[in-house]
Amino acid sequence: MGLLACTRDCYDTCIFHVVRDGEIRLVPISDFPTLGFTCARGMADVRRLNSPRRIKTPLLRGERQVVEASWGRALGELAARIKEADPQRVIHIDYDGNQGLLTWYYPARLFNALGTASTDYSICSAEGHEAIKLHWGRSYGAMPEELGRRPVVFWALDASTSFIHGWALAKRGRNPTAAVDVVWTRTMKAVDLPVLVRPGTDVVLALGVAREIIERGAYDREFVEKYTYGFHLFREYVQKFTPQYVEDEAGVPRDIFYKLVDIYLRRPVTVIGFAIGRTENGGDAARAISLIHALLGDPAGFYYSNSGAWGIDFAYLRGLHVAKPSRVVPMGVVGGVIEEFRVVYVWNANPVLTLPQGDRIAKAAERGDITLAVHAPLLDETAEAAHIVLPAPLYLEKDDVIYSYWHNYLVYNAAVAEPPGDARRETWVVKKLAELLGVGDHPLLREDPWDAVDIAIRGTGVTLKELRERQLVKLKAPDYYKFPTATGKVEFYSATAERRGLPPLPQYAPPRRGYVLTFPPHTLYTNSQFRDVYGEPEPAVLVNPSDYVGDCIVLYNEAGEVRVRARPSPEVPRGVVAYLGIGKDLRGEPINKIARGEPGPYGGTPKLYTTYVQMRPC
């Protein structure tokens, strides 16, 4: 039996045995980190191999119809459109639809060689990464095993839905668990201490916890003196975040607040969810939460993402050591400025449905303002709007190297099925395009993709040859006592931020009052994926019974309006509207057309999960 890792944008990165007994079956390995079970999505990719939504041949959209085309014709037309445009008016949009090093990262080399525009890759986790780095110089943290050894606080993460192995470890450890969130998720209902906060106020709660630890004299003086900078300024700053202030601003009663502090005094692991960076004051909340662990003398005590811990050179894979984009556009505003471009090339993403104002990409393509080209394995909203559609393999149909942003296992995926029809992988496509565009001999495109992977993973201590032979390699843990900041220490008062003209201490700006639209995860979908297996999610939101104005409601703001079903539920507090996952409204329009695209101040992640809306009956 071979091994295979799931490539989805997910904490768990499940690892499977591949069983062939007349059909392909994926059996979760019983060992750590997959522990013998997976989610509904992890098992669904085999079903997608024969999906009626599969793209099997290049397609060209004319004025009246879509026609099949050869690769030569499709790539020739795309190359001609790119040649006609100024490089700054060509942009590629890609993200983590498949986490393979060749599938996601390598293709950007073509566009960097051409000097086109790029997005900033901020849609998911960049805000938290950059915010935490201001104090720690890195954003990686706790190793997976720690979740089974200590109390765990899940902050802004419905772990029982979207981090099932971390959740299982925490529950098996039989230590106290807590969760902090803005709605009553499944995780909130299952932990020992649920803490409900008002949207945009997590930073207040975190700074309040920090203040209480300092006031009790419960911080690690030796660690603070030896390994940190600016503690006295931080101590003075947090004085206003009293238990009463926390209750007034964040809505957390004092008894709940003190119980959370008591859990922190037991040195828990805090799992800081990516969702925190998509909220009002979210980057500052991530900063403040991480600093609680500096007070506790616990540099490996928080976990946000470990993608930077393993030594993989992602910048090298994208070719940034040789060439850079001519322009970088925040992902939250791409939809709003799409008319500034002439050619848009998409792979590994479905921006029409997932980006704020992504519907404007489809409308610009329909008007002919842009040429939209998509390389994808299945028809989705972006492919359906495209002029040029190129067929791609699913992850089961190609070799790749897969890493996890949680656990420390690197996996070599060998294809277990043949791609359908004329589907070609991403590296093949960019190589062919490079030849047509006259950059085939550029150093970035001349290097063999596998050689690039071999160089990019050298920092892990593993060679590509070794990985191919073993398939699964456990990587070493990082040094948690190296702090690549301006002072070489954990910076309570960030000298790094000060040098960049950013606030050196976590900030709090009271959020606007009114209805807040947020997006808790759905158990059956990874962003817009798996709708071909499980069908479309219901176009409905949860509202508090006191906010219920009818079965059909219109949510609207300055970006537009959407019509959805309303389901009264005590699981959402007053003033909060919750749409599970990412989807469409009753008219088939993307919900994200009204999502907030305003970038955060640190990593640029749009504040999607604090989208201010108004509500009226249909």
C-alpha positions in Angstrom: 0.0 0.0 0.0 1.2 3.5 -0.8 0.7 6.6 1.2 -1.0 9.8 0.2 -1.7 13.2 1.9 -4.8 15.2 1.5 -3.9 18.5 -0.2 -6.8 20.6 1.0 -6.4 24.0 2.8 -6.9 22.4 6.2 -5.1 22.1 9.5 -5.1 18.3 9.6 -3.5 17.3 6.3 -4.7 13.8 6.7 -2.5 10.9 5.6 -4.0 7.8 3.9 -3.1 4.3 2.9 -4.1 3.8 -0.8 -6.0 0.6 -1.2 -6.7 -0.8 -4.7 -9.2 -3.6 -4.7 -11.1 -3.0 -7.9 -11.5 0.6 -7.0 -9.4 3.2 -5.2 -10.0 3.6 -1.5 -8.3 6.0 0.9 -7.9 4.5 4.4 -6.7 7.0 7.1 -3.5 5.8 8.8 -4.0 4.7 12.4 -0.8 6.4 13.6 -0.3 10.0 14.5 -1.3 12.5 13.1 -4.4 11.1 11.4 -5.3 8.6 14.2 -7.5 6.4 12.0 -10.2 8.8 11.0 -10.9 11.7 8.6 -13.7 14.0 7.7 -16.4 13.9 5.1 -14.3 16.0 2.8 -11.2 13.9 3.1 -13.1 10.8 1.9 -14.8 12.7 -0.9 -12.0 13.3 -3.4 -12.2 9.7 -4.7 -15.8 10.4 -5.7 -14.7 13.5 -7.5 -12.5 11.5 -10.0 -15.6 10.8 -12.1 -17.6 13.9 -11.3 -19.8 15.2 -14.1 -18.2 18.6 -13.4 -14.8 17.4 -14.6 -13.1 19.4 -17.3 -11.5 17.0 -19.8 -10.5 19.2 -22.7 -9.6 22.9 -23.2 -12.7 25.1 -23.8 -13.0 28.4 -25.5 -16.0 30.7 -25.0 -17.2 32.6 -28.0 -20.0 35.1 -28.3 -22.7 32.4 -28.6 -21.3 29.2 -27.4 -18.5 27.3 -25.7 -16.4 25.0 -28.0 -13.8 22.4 -27.3 -10.3 23.2 -28.5 -6.8 21.8 -28.7 -4.2 22.7 -26.2 -2.3 24.5 -29.0 -5.2 26.7 -29.9 -6.2 27.5 -26.3 -2.7 28.3 -25.2 -2.0 30.2 -28.4 -5.0 32.4 -27.8 -4.1 33.0 -24.2 -0.5 33.8 -25.1 -1.7 36.3 -27.7 -3.9 38.1 -25.2 -1.0 38.3 -22.7 1.3 39.7 -25.3 -1.2 42.4 -26.2 -1.4 43.6 -22.6 1.1 45.7 -20.6 2.5 43.2 -17.9 1.2 45.4 -15.1 -2.3 44.8 -16.6 -2.0 41.0 -16.4 -2.7 39.5 -13.0 -2.7 35.9 -11.7 -5.1 34.9 -8.9 -4.2 31.7 -7.1 -4.6 30.3 -3.6 -4.6 27.1 -1.6 -7.1 24.9 -3.4 -4.3 22.3 -3.5 -1.3 22.7 -1.2 1.1 20.8 -3.4 4.5 22.6 -3.9 4.3 22.1 -7.6 0.6 22.7 -8.0 0.3 25.9 -6.0 3.8 27.6 -5.8 5.8 26.8 -8.9 3.4 28.2 -11.6 4.0 31.8 -10.2 7.5 31.6 -11.7 6.0 32.3 -15.2 4.3 35.5 -14.1 7.2 36.7 -12.1 9.4 36.2 -15.1 7.0 38.2 -17.2 6.8 41.0 -14.5 3.0 40.8 -14.2 0.9 41.8 -11.3 0.1 39.4 -8.4 -2.2 39.3 -5.4 -0.7 39.4 -1.9 -2.0 36.0 -0.9 -3.7 37.6 2.1 -7.2 36.2 1.9 -6.8 33.6 4.7 -4.0 33.9 7.3 -1.6 36.7 6.4 -2.9 39.1 8.9 -2.2 36.9 11.9 1.2 35.8 10.5 2.5 39.3 10.1 0.9 40.5 13.4 2.5 37.8 15.5 5.8 38.3 13.8 5.9 41.8 15.0 6.5 40.5 18.5 8.1 37.1 18.0 9.9 37.4 14.6 8.1 34.2 13.6 4.5 32.9 13.7 4.9 29.2 14.3 4.3 27.6 17.6 3.1 24.5 19.5 3.9 21.1 18.1 0.8 18.9 17.6 1.5 16.5 20.5 1.1 19.4 23.0 -2.6 19.5 22.4 -2.9 16.1 24.1 -0.7 17.1 27.1 -2.0 20.4 28.3 -5.2 22.4 28.6 -6.3 23.9 25.3 -8.0 27.2 24.4 -9.5 27.3 20.9 -9.7 31.0 20.1 -11.7 32.0 17.0 -11.8 28.4 15.7 -14.6 25.8 15.5 -12.1 23.0 15.9 -14.6 20.2 16.1 -15.6 21.1 12.5 -12.5 22.3 10.9 -9.6 21.0 13.0 -10.8 17.5 13.9 -7.5 15.9 14.9 -6.5 18.8 17.1 -9.9 18.6 18.7 -9.6 14.9 19.2 -6.2 15.3 20.8 -7.5 18.0 23.2 -10.4 15.8 24.3 -8.3 12.7 24.7 -5.9 14.5 26.9 -8.7 15.0 29.5 -7.3 18.4 30.4 -9.6 21.5 30.6 -10.7 23.0 27.3 -12.0 26.5 26.5 -13.2 28.2 23.4 -13.6 31.9 22.5 -15.9 32.8 19.7 -18.7 35.2 18.5 -21.3 32.4 18.0 -22.2 29.2 19.7 -20.3 26.8 17.5 -20.2 23.0 18.0 -16.9 23.5 19.7 -18.3 26.2 22.0 -21.0 23.8 23.1 -18.6 21.0 23.8 -15.7 22.6 25.7 -15.5 23.0 29.5 -15.5 26.8 29.3 -17.2 28.6 26.4 -16.5 32.3 26.2 -18.7 34.4 24.0 -17.3 37.7 22.9 -18.7 40.5 20.8 -17.4 40.7 17.3 -14.2 42.7 17.0 -13.4 42.7 20.8 -11.1 39.6 21.1 -8.1 41.9 21.7 -9.8 43.4 24.7 -10.3 40.0 26.3 -6.7 39.0 25.5 -5.2 42.1 27.0 -7.5 41.7 30.0 -6.1 38.2 30.6 -2.6 39.6 30.2 -3.3 42.3 32.8 -4.8 39.9 35.3 -1.7 37.6 35.0 0.6 40.5 35.7 -1.6 41.9 38.5 -1.5 38.5 40.2 2.3 38.3 39.8 1.8 35.0 38.0 4.1 35.8 35.1 7.4 34.1 34.5 9.9 36.7 35.8 13.0 34.9 34.7 11.8 34.4 31.1 10.5 38.0 30.9 13.9 39.4 32.1 16.0 37.2 29.9 14.1 36.8 26.7 11.8 39.8 26.3 11.9 43.5 25.5 9.6 46.3 26.6 7.7 44.5 29.4 7.4 47.6 31.5 5.7 49.5 28.7 3.3 46.6 28.0 2.5 46.4 31.7 1.6 50.0 31.9 -0.4 49.8 28.6 -2.7 47.0 29.7 -3.7 48.7 33.0 -7.0 50.0 31.5 -8.1 46.5 30.4 -9.7 45.7 33.8 -12.3 43.0 34.3 -15.0 45.6 34.3 -13.6 47.1 31.0 -13.6 43.6 29.5 -17.2 43.0 30.5 -18.3 46.4 29.2 -16.5 46.1 25.8 -16.3 42.4 25.0 -19.5 41.3 26.9 -17.6 38.7 28.9 -19.0 38.4 32.5 -16.4 38.6 35.3 -17.0 35.0 36.5 -16.3 33.7 33.0 -13.3 36.0 32.6 -11.7 34.8 35.8 -12.3 31.1 34.9 -10.4 31.8 31.6 -7.6 33.4 33.5 -7.4 30.3 35.7 -7.0 28.1 32.7 -4.2 30.3 31.4 -2.4 29.9 34.7 -2.2 26.2 33.9 -0.1 27.0 30.8 -2.5 25.8 28.1 -1.9 25.7 24.4 -3.9 28.4 22.6 -4.9 27.5 19.1 -5.4 30.9 17.4 -7.8 30.4 14.5 -7.2 32.0 11.1 -10.6 33.6 11.5 -9.2 36.0 14.0 -7.3 37.8 11.2 -10.5 38.3 9.2 -12.2 40.4 11.9 -12.1 43.9 13.1 -9.0 44.4 15.3 -8.1 40.8 14.3 -4.4 41.3 13.8 -4.1 43.1 17.1 -6.0 40.3 18.8 -3.6 37.7 17.4 -0.7 39.9 18.7 -2.2 40.1 22.2 -3.1 36.4 22.5 0.4 35.4 21.6 1.9 37.7 24.2 0.0 35.9 27.0 2.4 33.0 26.4 5.4 35.4 26.6 4.1 36.3 30.1 3.9 32.6 30.9 7.4 31.9 29.7 6.0 29.6 27.1 7.4 30.4 23.6 5.8 27.2 22.2 2.5 27.7 23.9 0.4 29.2 21.1 -0.3 27.7 17.7 -1.4 29.8 14.7 0.4 28.1 11.8 3.5 26.0 11.5 4.1 26.6 7.8 7.2 28.6 8.6 8.6 26.1 11.0 9.8 23.4 8.6 12.4 25.2 6.5 10.6 25.1 3.2 11.6 28.0 0.9 8.3 29.0 -0.6 9.8 32.2 -2.1 12.3 30.1 -4.0 9.5 28.0 -5.5 7.8 31.1 -6.7 11.0 32.5 -8.1 11.1 35.5 -5.9 14.9 35.2 -5.6 15.2 36.2 -9.3 12.1 38.2 -10.2 9.2 39.9 -8.5 5.7 41.1 -9.5 5.4 44.5 -11.0 2.4 45.2 -8.7 0.9 43.5 -5.7 -2.8 43.8 -5.1 -4.5 42.9 -1.8 -6.9 40.0 -2.3 -9.7 41.8 -0.6 -9.8 44.5 -3.2 -9.0 42.6 -6.4 -12.7 42.3 -7.3 -13.1 46.1 -6.8 -10.3 47.0 -9.2 -10.6 44.2 -11.7 -11.3 46.6 -14.6 -7.7 47.9 -14.2 -6.5 44.6 -15.8 -6.8 43.1 -19.3 -5.9 39.5 -18.6 -6.7 37.5 -15.5 -5.2 34.0 -15.1 -6.6 31.8 -12.3 -5.5 28.4 -10.9 -6.1 26.7 -7.6 -8.8 29.1 -6.6 -12.4 30.1 -7.3 -12.3 33.9 -6.9 -15.7 34.7 -8.3 -17.3 32.9 -5.3 -14.6 33.3 -2.6 -13.2 36.9 -2.9 -15.0 40.0 -1.7 -16.8 41.5 -4.7 -15.7 38.4 -6.7 -18.9 38.7 -8.7 -17.3 41.7 -10.4 -14.7 39.4 -12.0 -17.4 37.4 -13.7 -19.2 40.6 -14.8 -16.0 42.1 -16.2 -15.4 38.9 -18.2 -19.0 38.9 -19.5 -18.6 42.6 -20.7 -15.3 41.8 -22.4 -13.3 44.1 -20.1 -11.0 41.3 -19.2 -9.8 38.0 -20.7 -10.4 35.5 -18.0 -8.4 32.2 -18.2 -8.9 29.4 -15.7 -6.9 26.2 -15.2 -9.0 23.9 -13.0 -10.1 20.2 -12.6 -13.8 21.0 -12.2 -16.2 23.5 -13.5 -16.9 26.2 -10.9 -18.2 29.7 -11.0 -14.9 31.2 -12.2 -14.4 28.6 -14.9 -18.0 29.1 -16.1 -17.3 32.8 -16.5 -14.0 32.3 -18.3 -13.1 32.8 -22.0 -10.4 30.1 -21.8 -10.8 27.0 -19.6 -7.9 24.6 -19.3 -8.4 21.1 -17.7 -6.2 20.2 -14.7 -5.8 16.9 -12.8 -7.0 16.4 -9.3 -4.4 15.7 -6.6 -5.0 12.0 -6.9 -3.8 12.2 -10.5 -0.4 13.8 -10.1 2.8 13.5 -8.2 3.6 16.3 -5.7 5.1 17.1 -2.3 2.7 18.0 0.5 3.4 19.8 3.7 1.2 20.6 6.7 0.8 23.9 8.5 0.0 21.9 11.6 1.9 18.6 11.9 5.6 18.0 11.0 5.3 15.3 8.4 6.3 15.9 4.8 4.7 13.5 2.2 5.5 12.5 -1.3 2.2 12.0 -3.2 2.5 9.6 -6.1 -0.5 9.6 -8.5 -3.0 6.8 -8.0 -5.2 7.5 -11.1 -4.8 8.8 -14.6 -6.1 12.3 -15.4 -9.3 12.2 -17.6 -9.2 13.3 -21.2 -6.5 15.9 -22.0 -6.0 17.3 -18.5 -2.5 18.6 -17.9 -0.8 19.6 -14.7 0.2 23.2 -13.8 3.9 22.9 -14.4 3.3 21.6 -18.0 1.0 24.5 -18.7 3.3 27.3 -17.5 6.2 25.7 -19.4 4.3 25.7 -22.7 3.1 29.2 -22.1 6.6 30.3 -21.4 7.7 29.0 -24.8 4.9 30.8 -26.5 5.7 34.0 -24.7 9.4 33.9 -25.4 10.6 33.3 -21.8 11.2 29.6 -22.0 14.9 30.2 -21.5 14.4 32.5 -18.5 16.3 31.1 -15.5 13.1 30.6 -13.5 11.5 28.5 -16.3 14.7 26.7 -17.4 15.0 25.1 -14.0 13.2 21.7 -13.8 10.3 21.9 -11.4 11.4 18.9 -9.4 14.9 20.4 -9.1 13.2 23.6 -7.7 11.4 21.4 -5.2 14.6 19.7 -4.1 16.3 23.0 -3.5 13.2 24.5 -1.7 13.0 21.6 0.8 16.7 21.5 1.7 16.0 23.5 4.8 13.9 20.6 6.1 16.9 18.4 6.2 15.3 16.0 3.7 16.2 15.5 0.0 13.7 14.9 -2.7 15.3 11.5 -3.4 14.9 10.5 0.3 11.3 11.7 0.4 10.4 9.7 -2.8 11.9 6.6 -1.3 10.3 6.9 2.1 7.1 8.8 1.1 6.6 10.1 4.7 9.3 11.9 6.7 8.9 13.4 10.1 10.6 16.8 10.3 12.4 18.2 13.3 10.9 20.7 15.6 12.1 24.3 15.3 14.2 26.2 17.9 11.6 28.1 20.0 14.2 30.3 21.7 15.3 32.1 18.5 13.5 35.3 18.1 14.3 37.1 14.7 13.0 40.5 15.8 14.8 43.8 15.9 16.1 43.2 19.4 16.5 39.4 19.1 14.0 39.0 21.9 10.2 38.6 22.2 9.1 42.2 22.0 6.1 43.1 24.3 6.7 46.6 22.9 7.5 45.9 19.3 10.6 47.8 18.1 10.1 46.0 14.8 6.7 47.5 14.4 8.0 51.0 15.4 10.6 50.8 12.7 8.0 50.1 10.2 5.7 52.9 11.3 3.2 50.5 12.9 1.8 50.6 16.4 4.3 48.9 18.8 1.5 47.6 21.1 -1.8 45.8 20.2 -4.5 48.3 19.4 -8.2 48.4 20.0 -10.7 50.5 18.1 -14.3 50.0 19.2 -16.2 48.3 16.3 -19.3 49.8 14.7 -22.6 48.9 16.2 -25.2 47.1 14.1 -25.6 43.8 12.4 -22.4 41.8 11.7 -22.3 39.1 9.1 -19.8 36.3 9.8 -18.9 33.0 8.2 -18.5 29.9 10.6 -17.2 26.8 8.8 -19.4 24.1 7.3 -18.8 20.5 8.0 -19.1 19.4 4.3 -17.2 22.0 2.4 -13.6 23.4 2.2 -14.4 26.9 1.1 -16.2 26.4 -2.2 -15.0 22.8 -2.7 -17.0 19.6 -2.6 -20.3 21.1 -3.8 -20.0 18.7 -6.7 -20.2 15.9 -4.1 -22.6 17.2 -1.5 -24.6 19.7 -3.4 -25.0 23.4 -2.9 -25.3 24.6 0.7 -28.6 26.1 1.7 -28.7 29.9 1.0 -29.6 30.7 4.6 -28.3 32.5 7.6 -28.8 32.1 11.3 -30.1 35.0 13.2 -31.0 35.5 16.9 -34.8 35.1 17.4 -35.0 38.7 18.6 -33.6 39.8 15.2 -35.8 37.6 13.1 -37.9 39.6 10.6 -39.1 36.8 8.4 -38.2 33.7 6.5 -36.7 35.7 3.6 -34.4 38.6 4.3 -32.2 41.0 2.3 -28.8 41.7 3.7 -27.3 44.9 2.3 -24.5 47.4 2.6 -22.6 49.8 0.3 -21.3 46.9 -1.8 -24.7 45.6 -2.7 -27.4 43.2 -1.5 -28.1 39.5 -1.2 -31.3 37.6 -0.5 -31.2 34.6 1.9 -33.4 32.5 4.0 -33.3 33.3 7.7 -33.3 30.7 10.4 -33.9 31.9 14.0 -31.4 30.3 16.3 -30.3 31.0 19.9 -26.8 29.9 18.8 -26.1 33.4 17.5 -26.3 36.4 19.8 -28.2 39.6 18.9 -26.7 41.6 16.2 -24.8 38.7 14.6 -25.8 37.1 11.3 -24.1 33.8 10.5 -23.7 32.2 7.1 -22.2 28.7 7.2 -19.3 28.4 4.8 -19.1 30.2 1.4 -21.9 30.1 -1.1 -24.7 31.9 -2.9 -27.9 33.6 -2.2 -31.4 32.7 -3.3 -30.8 34.3 -6.8 -27.5 32.4 -7.2 -25.3 35.4 -6.6 -22.2 35.1 -4.4 -22.7 36.0 -0.8 -19.2 37.4 -0.8 -20.4 40.2 -3.2 -21.2 42.1 0.0 -18.3 40.8 2.1 -15.9 43.4 3.6 -12.7 43.7 1.5 -11.0 46.3 3.7 -7.4 45.0 4.3 -6.1 44.5 7.8 -3.1 46.8 8.8 -0.5 44.1 9.2 -0.9 41.3 6.6 -3.7 42.8 4.5 -6.3 40.0 5.1 -9.8 41.4 4.4 -12.1 41.9 7.4 -14.6 39.4 5.9 -15.8 38.1 9.3 -16.8 41.5 10.5 -18.9 42.5 7.5 -21.3 45.2 8.5 -24.8 44.8 7.0 -28.4 46.0 7.4 -31.4 43.8 7.2 -34.9 44.0 5.9 -37.6 41.5 4.9 -37.7 40.4 1.2 
